[in-house]
Each structure stands twice: as structure tokens, then as C-alpha cells.
Amino acid sequence: MTEIASPHISRPRILVHGVMRGRPGNPPFRIMEVDGRVVGAARTVTDVLEVAAAYGITVHDLDDPDVVRWVGGDKFTWTPH
């Protein structure tokens, strides 16, 4: 297999992990990483955009896997299954 024939695997700057249950009385959340480092928890898609902006990342399309990778759901997944 040559390099040209190999699949492109992107490494997005933002990684949003699957939904975690919060403590009783607290809402569920998703752990966020930027550039491979855990930077906090997001409870809404707005939190993801705010964290991205704080790290100087402009997100034009939340569905672009080269910018944001969603694990265990997508931008609409904010409750545990």
C-alpha cells in the first residue's frame, strides 16, 4: 500500500468525549480536549464554542471532522443513553 492509497486520518484540535453522568443534581457533561490536553467539561454546544475561542480556534462547521471530533454522539448528544 502506498501513502497515496492510504486513508486520510485527521487529528482535529478539538475532541469532545461521550456524555458522562453528573453528580446527583448536576447536569450531564462531556470532557473536552484541545491539542491533546484535557481542558474542561462542556454541558452544551455553546461551551464547546467558547472553549474553542478561548484557545484561538475558530469553528465554522461543528460537523467538520478535521476541526472537531465527537466521540459517543454528535453535537446534539448531551444526555446519557
Secondary structure as UniProt FT lines:
FT   TURN            3..5
FT   STRAND          14..20
FT   TURN            24..25
FT   STRAND          29..34
FT   TURN            35..36
FT   STRAND          37..42
FT   HELIX           45..54
FT   TURN            55..56
FT   TURN            62..63
FT   TURN            65..67
FT   STRAND          68..70
FT   TURN            75..76
//
